[in-house]
Amino acid sequence: MNKRTCLLLSIIFISILITSCSSRKMITDASGSRGKNITGSLKERYSVLLGVSEKEIRDERLYKFIDNWMGSPHRLGGMEKGGVDCSGFAIRLEKEIYNRDLPRSARQMADQVKRLYEEDLKEGDLVFFDFAGSPFNHVGVYLLNNKFVHVSTSKGVIISNLKDSWYYKYFSRCGSVK
């Protein structure tokens, strides 16, 4: 390979490396953000996705954690990036970010939270849903601006909007970990 070819390949490689560090397809089904390729730093990406200012993205550890898990597939009973269920993801996030221990099932979690009104939710609080007529069988972790992160059975780890009609009709409880 001549010097010119090596230089050209080096420039292409560096360009790909730089752009891949600041651009990431964010997996969301939240209205207004579906299918968008959001670019920028971690704070920039999540401020756009959540519809808040960059100043409101305070806990970068939380968003780095989510970024690392984004798109991990659903697997009933799973607790690893290769396959995780909703309660397993909530357990891992709460332990690694907030050093809080949670029971294994969403129902047990719902029984242990300090109940809140939805307008009082803060980052790290839990949100619960009653799918298929069963109480508290799905859990997510609240972020900001009505957005929450959870594990979808079809899309894996994803960010959704609590106020989207499909989620809101199943929303049943929220609270902070005691």
C-alpha positions as CSV (number, residue, x, y, z in Angstrom):
1,M,0.0,0.0,0.0
2,N,1.4,3.4,-0.9
3,K,1.4,6.4,1.5
4,R,-1.5,8.1,-0.1
5,T,-3.8,5.0,0.2
6,C,-2.7,4.6,3.9
7,L,-3.5,8.2,4.6
8,L,-6.9,8.0,2.9
9,L,-7.8,4.9,4.8
10,S,-6.6,6.5,8.1
11,I,-8.8,9.5,7.5
12,I,-11.8,7.4,6.7
13,F,-11.3,5.2,9.8
14,I,-10.9,8.3,12.1
15,S,-14.0,9.9,10.5
16,I,-16.1,6.8,11.2
17,L,-14.7,6.6,14.7
18,I,-15.5,10.2,15.5
19,T,-19.0,10.2,14.1
20,S,-19.9,6.9,15.7
21,C,-19.0,8.3,19.1
22,S,-21.5,11.2,18.8
23,S,-24.3,9.7,16.9
24,R,-26.6,6.9,18.0
25,K,-29.9,5.6,16.9
26,M,-32.1,6.1,20.0
27,I,-34.7,3.3,20.5
28,T,-37.9,4.9,21.4
29,D,-41.6,4.7,20.7
30,A,-42.2,8.1,22.4
31,S,-44.3,10.4,20.1
32,G,-42.2,12.9,18.3
33,S,-38.9,10.9,18.6
34,R,-39.8,7.7,16.8
35,G,-37.2,6.7,14.2
36,K,-35.1,9.8,14.6
37,N,-31.3,9.5,14.4
38,I,-30.3,11.8,17.3
39,T,-26.7,13.1,17.3
40,G,-24.4,14.8,19.7
41,S,-23.0,14.2,23.2
42,L,-24.8,12.1,25.7
43,K,-26.5,15.1,27.2
44,E,-27.4,16.5,23.8
45,R,-29.0,13.2,22.7
46,Y,-31.0,12.6,25.8
47,S,-32.1,16.3,26.1
48,V,-33.6,16.0,22.6
49,L,-35.1,12.6,23.2
50,L,-36.7,13.6,26.5
51,G,-37.7,17.1,25.4
52,V,-35.7,18.9,28.1
53,S,-32.8,21.3,28.3
54,E,-29.3,19.9,28.6
55,K,-29.1,21.4,32.1
56,E,-31.9,19.1,33.3
57,I,-29.8,16.0,32.4
58,R,-27.9,16.0,35.7
59,D,-27.0,12.3,36.4
60,E,-24.9,11.3,33.4
61,R,-24.2,7.9,35.0
62,L,-27.9,7.1,34.6
63,Y,-28.0,8.0,30.9
64,K,-24.7,6.2,30.3
65,F,-26.2,3.1,31.9
66,I,-29.3,3.4,29.7
67,D,-27.2,4.0,26.6
68,N,-25.2,0.8,27.3
69,W,-28.4,-1.2,27.7
70,M,-30.4,0.5,24.9
71,G,-31.9,-2.2,22.6
72,S,-30.9,-5.2,24.8
73,P,-33.5,-7.8,24.0
74,H,-36.3,-9.0,26.2
75,R,-35.9,-12.4,27.8
76,L,-38.3,-13.6,30.6
77,G,-36.3,-14.0,33.8
78,G,-33.2,-12.4,32.3
79,M,-30.9,-9.9,34.0
80,E,-28.1,-9.5,31.5
81,K,-27.6,-7.4,28.3
82,G,-28.0,-10.5,26.2
83,G,-31.6,-10.8,27.6
84,V,-33.5,-9.0,30.3
85,D,-37.0,-8.6,31.5
86,C,-38.6,-5.4,32.9
87,S,-38.0,-6.2,36.6
88,G,-34.5,-7.5,36.0
89,F,-33.6,-4.2,34.2
90,A,-35.1,-2.1,37.0
91,I,-33.2,-4.1,39.6
92,R,-29.9,-3.6,37.7
93,L,-30.5,0.1,37.1
94,E,-31.5,0.9,40.7
95,K,-28.6,-1.1,42.2
96,E,-25.9,0.2,39.9
97,I,-27.0,3.9,39.8
98,Y,-28.7,4.5,43.1
99,N,-27.4,1.5,45.2
100,R,-31.0,0.5,46.0
101,D,-32.1,-3.1,46.4
102,L,-35.3,-4.2,44.8
103,P,-37.3,-7.5,45.0
104,R,-37.4,-9.6,41.8
105,S,-40.9,-9.1,40.6
106,A,-42.7,-5.9,39.5
107,R,-45.6,-6.8,41.8
108,Q,-43.3,-7.1,44.8
109,M,-41.7,-3.8,43.8
110,A,-45.1,-2.1,43.6
111,D,-45.9,-3.2,47.2
112,Q,-42.6,-1.7,48.5
113,V,-42.5,1.8,46.9
114,K,-43.6,5.0,48.6
115,R,-46.6,5.9,46.4
116,L,-46.5,9.2,44.6
117,Y,-48.7,11.3,42.4
118,E,-47.4,11.2,38.8
119,E,-46.7,15.0,38.9
120,D,-44.3,14.3,41.8
121,L,-42.1,11.7,39.9
122,K,-38.4,12.2,39.8
123,E,-35.6,10.4,37.9
124,G,-35.2,6.9,39.3
125,D,-38.7,6.5,40.5
126,L,-40.7,3.4,39.4
127,V,-43.8,3.3,37.2
128,F,-46.1,0.3,37.1
129,F,-48.5,-1.0,34.5
130,D,-51.3,-3.6,34.5
131,F,-51.1,-5.4,31.2
132,A,-53.4,-8.3,30.3
133,G,-55.6,-7.7,33.3
134,S,-52.9,-8.6,35.8
135,P,-51.9,-5.9,38.4
136,F,-48.4,-4.6,38.5
137,N,-47.0,-7.0,35.9
138,H,-44.7,-4.4,34.2
139,V,-42.3,-1.9,35.6
140,G,-40.2,1.0,34.2
141,V,-37.9,3.6,35.6
142,Y,-39.0,7.2,35.3
143,L,-36.6,9.7,33.6
144,L,-37.9,13.2,32.9
145,N,-40.8,14.9,31.1
146,N,-43.1,11.9,31.3
147,K,-40.5,9.6,29.7
148,F,-39.5,6.3,31.2
149,V,-37.1,3.5,30.3
150,H,-38.3,-0.1,30.3
151,V,-38.0,-3.4,28.5
152,S,-40.5,-3.9,25.7
153,T,-41.1,-7.6,24.8
154,S,-40.8,-6.7,21.1
155,K,-38.1,-3.9,21.1
156,G,-36.1,-4.6,24.2
157,V,-34.8,-1.8,26.3
158,I,-36.6,1.3,25.1
159,I,-37.7,4.8,26.2
160,S,-41.4,5.5,26.0
161,N,-43.8,8.3,27.0
162,L,-46.0,7.7,30.0
163,K,-48.7,10.0,28.4
164,D,-48.9,8.0,25.1
165,S,-52.4,6.7,25.1
166,W,-51.4,3.1,24.8
167,Y,-49.2,3.2,28.0
168,Y,-51.3,5.6,29.9
169,K,-54.4,3.4,29.8
170,Y,-52.4,0.6,31.6
171,F,-50.6,2.9,34.0
172,S,-51.5,1.9,37.5
173,R,-49.0,3.1,40.1
174,C,-45.8,5.0,40.6
175,G,-43.5,5.6,43.5
176,S,-40.1,6.0,44.9
177,V,-38.0,3.2,46.3
178,K,-38.1,3.3,50.1
